[in-house]
Amino acid sequence: MKKVEAFIRSDKLNELVTKLNSMGLKELNILEAKNFNQDLIDLADSDLKIKFTPMMRIEFVINYTEVDKYVEAIKNTVQTGESGDGKIYVSDIENSVKISTGEEGLKAIA
C-alpha cells in the first residue's frame, strides 16, 4: 500500500476531489495547511514579514499498483504552471486497520 499526500492550492480542491472520486477513490483526508517558501522572502528587508501561502493537504492510501494513475491525475488537475502549485509525496504504508470492523491491509482501505 502507498500513501499519497498532495499539497495543493485551495482553489483547486473541489476540482481535484471530483476527479479523484470519479476515478473510484472512496475515502480521503483533507486538511488546511500553510506553505512557507524561503525563495519568496527578501532577507534584506528590515521589516521582514513572513507570508504563508494557504494550501490544502489531501491524503489517501491506495494499492501500490494505482499510484501512477493517481499522481498523474493530481498533476493534470491542479497544475497551473505557476510557482505555488504544490507538491505530491508518496510513501510506503506497512498496514492499515479499519477500527470499526477489524479488517486489515487492502480490505481496510476498500
N, C-alpha and C positions, 0 to 999 in steps of 0.2 A: 504494500500500500504506500501511497505517496500523499503528502500534504502539500497543497498549493496555496500560497499566500500571495495576494496581489494588493499592492498599494496603488490606488487609482485616484484620479480627480473625482471630486464629489459629484460633479455634474454628469458623470458617465455611469453612475451607479445603476439607475433604473434600466438603462440600455443593456448593461452587462448582465444584470440579474435575469432579465428577459431572455437574453441569448443563452446563458447557461442553463436556464430552466428548459428552453426549447431543445437543448441537447440531451436532456434526461437527468440533469443534476437535480436531486430532490431536496438536498439539505446543505446549507452553508451558513457560516457565521459572518456577520457584518459588524465592524467596529469603527468608530470615529478615530482618526489618527491625525497627527500633525507632523509635517515634514520639515526638517531643518537642513538647509543646503548651504554650506560654508562658502561655496562659489558665488552666492548671491549677496555676500556681505562685503562692504567696503571697510576693511580693517583699519584704514587710515582715518575713518570718520570718528571724530571725538564724541559725537552724540550717537554712538552706535546703539541701535535698537534692533534686536534680533527679531526677525519676522519668521513666522511659521506658516507654512502652506497647509490649508486644510485638505485632508485626504480621507479616503475610506479604505479600510482594510477588509478584504474579502478572504475568507479561508475555508477550505473544504478538503476532505480526504476522499481519494478515489483509488481504483485499481491502477497499478503501475502501467498497465497497457494503454490507459487512456490519457496519460499525461500530455503527450504531444498535441493531441487534438484540443484539449482544454487550454493549454498555454497559447496555442495559435489563435483560438477563439478570443481569448482575453486581449492579446496584442491587436488583433484585427478590429476589435470592437472599441477599444479605448484609445488607440494611438492617434494623436493629432500631429505628431512631428515636432511638437514644441517641447522645450525643457519643462519638466514637471509632470510628464505623462505618467510617471510612476515606475514601479519595479515589480517583478514577479520572482518569487522564491519557491523552489521545490525541494522538499526534504523527505527522508525515509520515515515511515511510521512502522514500528515493530508490531503493534497490536492495537485493536480497537474493541471496546466493550460497550454494548448498549445496556445501560444500567437497568432499565425497566424490564428487559427480557433475559438478560444474561448472555445474549448472543455475542460472539466474538469474531474477530477478523473481518473478512469481506461481508459476512452476514450482518454485522453490526452497522455497516455503512450503506447497506442496500435499502 
